Every structure is written in structure tokens, then in C-alpha cells.
């Protein structure tokens, strides 16, 4: 069974840091783009950051300069280092990846979500 498993969320004070991890597991032949999204209460899910298999990155304006996305291709894992956290960063964070699975099918996978709460 192919899945994305996230870890690293929690409660942190404003100005603090957290690191999220997301590992893809199962019968995966290749991983293309990976990314992080978030959804705050009462709001739509929004893009936080993405990274290609070659390492090119893209960030939402609201997190530029504070968050860093990276990946370890050997481990099929993507990370999100979050610094200078603000209360408005409070949300459930979801990882996302385009996975090549059996038969050459590209599976657009989502993690289960991890809560990040920033207290002011």
C-alpha cells in the first residue's frame, strides 16, 4: 500500500521553529514533485511550498524567508523547516507527492495531516 506518513507537528510559541517530515512508502518506482499544503479552520487548503525531484523550490509569499522545503530522494522524504512562526501559521499541514507506482501510473498522494499550533 502506497502512503505518505507525516510527523513533526505540535505546539510552539510565536517566533519558534518546527520541522515537519513526510515519508513515502510502499511499492514506489519514482517520486516526482513533493510539497506541503496547509488548511486553517474555516479556510481553504493552500499551497505552502513545493520541490521538484531536481530540487527546484516554490514558496507561498506568506512563508518566503521563514520556511525551507527540502527532500532526500534516497529516502523518498520531504521536509519543511519552519522558523519565525506566527499565529497565522496555525493549521493542519498536509504533504503531497506525485508517485509513480506499479504499471507506470502516477498517483497523486496526500498525507493524513499534522497539526501545527503557534501560540502568541
C-alpha positions as CSV (number, residue, x, y, z in Angstrom):
1,X,0.0,0.0,0.0
2,X,1.4,3.4,-1.1
3,X,1.1,6.1,1.5
4,X,2.6,9.3,2.8
5,X,3.3,9.5,6.6
6,X,3.9,12.9,8.2
7,X,5.5,13.7,11.5
8,X,6.8,16.7,13.5
9,X,3.8,18.8,14.2
10,X,3.0,20.2,17.6
11,X,2.6,23.3,19.7
12,X,5.2,26.1,19.6
13,X,5.4,29.7,20.7
14,X,5.4,32.5,18.2
15,X,8.9,33.1,16.9
16,X,9.8,29.4,17.4
17,X,10.7,26.7,15.0
18,X,9.4,23.3,13.9
19,X,10.4,20.7,11.4
20,X,7.9,18.6,9.5
21,X,8.8,15.3,7.8
22,X,6.9,13.3,5.3
23,X,8.0,9.8,4.0
24,X,6.5,8.0,1.1
25,X,6.3,4.2,1.5
26,X,5.1,1.2,-0.4
27,X,5.8,0.0,-3.9
28,X,7.1,3.2,-5.4
29,X,9.2,3.4,-8.6
30,X,9.8,7.1,-8.7
31,X,8.8,10.3,-6.9
32,X,8.2,13.5,-8.8
33,X,7.1,16.8,-7.2
34,X,6.6,16.9,-3.5
35,X,5.1,19.6,-1.5
36,X,3.4,20.9,1.6
37,X,-0.1,22.5,1.9
38,X,-2.0,23.7,4.9
39,X,-5.6,24.3,6.0
40,X,-6.6,26.6,8.8
41,X,-10.1,26.4,10.4
42,X,-12.7,27.8,8.1
43,X,-10.3,28.4,5.3
44,X,-9.4,26.5,2.1
45,X,-6.3,24.4,1.7
46,X,-3.4,26.5,0.4
47,X,0.0,25.8,-1.0
48,X,2.9,26.3,1.3
49,X,5.9,25.1,-0.7
50,X,6.8,22.6,-3.4
51,X,10.0,21.0,-4.6
52,X,10.8,19.1,-7.8
53,X,12.9,15.9,-8.0
54,X,15.7,18.1,-9.2
55,X,15.5,20.4,-6.1
56,X,13.8,23.5,-7.6
57,X,11.5,25.1,-5.0
58,X,8.5,27.3,-4.9
59,X,7.0,29.1,-1.9
60,X,3.9,31.0,-0.9
61,X,4.6,34.6,-0.4
62,X,3.4,34.4,3.2
63,X,6.2,31.9,4.1
64,X,9.1,33.1,2.0
65,X,12.2,33.7,4.0
66,X,10.8,31.8,7.0
67,X,10.2,28.3,5.7
68,X,12.5,26.0,3.8
69,X,11.5,22.9,1.9
70,X,14.0,20.1,1.2
71,X,13.9,16.5,0.2
72,X,16.0,13.3,0.5
73,X,15.4,11.4,-2.7
74,X,17.1,8.2,-1.4
75,X,14.6,8.1,1.5
76,X,11.6,9.4,-0.6
77,X,11.2,12.0,2.2
78,X,10.3,15.7,2.1
79,X,10.9,18.1,4.9
80,X,9.6,21.5,5.9
81,X,11.7,23.6,8.2
82,X,9.6,26.4,9.7
83,X,11.1,29.3,11.5
84,X,9.9,32.6,12.9
85,X,6.5,31.0,13.3
86,X,3.5,33.3,13.6
87,X,0.0,32.6,15.0
88,X,-1.4,32.8,11.4
89,X,0.8,29.7,10.6
90,X,-1.6,27.6,12.8
91,X,-3.1,25.0,10.6
92,X,-3.2,21.3,9.7
93,X,-0.2,20.7,7.3
94,X,-0.5,18.1,4.6
95,X,2.2,16.7,2.4
96,X,1.7,15.8,-1.2
97,X,3.6,13.9,-3.7
98,X,3.3,12.6,-7.3
99,X,4.3,8.9,-7.1
100,X,5.0,6.5,-9.9
101,X,3.5,3.2,-8.8
102,X,3.0,-0.2,-10.4
103,X,2.1,-0.2,-14.1
104,X,3.6,3.3,-14.5
105,X,0.6,5.0,-13.0
106,X,1.2,8.4,-11.4
107,X,-0.6,8.5,-8.1
108,X,-1.2,12.0,-6.6
109,X,-0.9,11.1,-2.9
110,X,-1.8,13.1,0.3
111,X,-0.6,12.5,3.8
112,X,-3.0,12.4,6.7
113,X,-2.1,15.8,8.0
114,X,-0.3,17.0,11.1
115,X,-1.4,19.9,13.4
116,X,0.8,22.9,13.9
117,X,-0.3,25.3,16.5
118,X,1.5,28.6,17.2
119,X,0.7,30.3,20.4
120,X,1.1,34.1,20.6
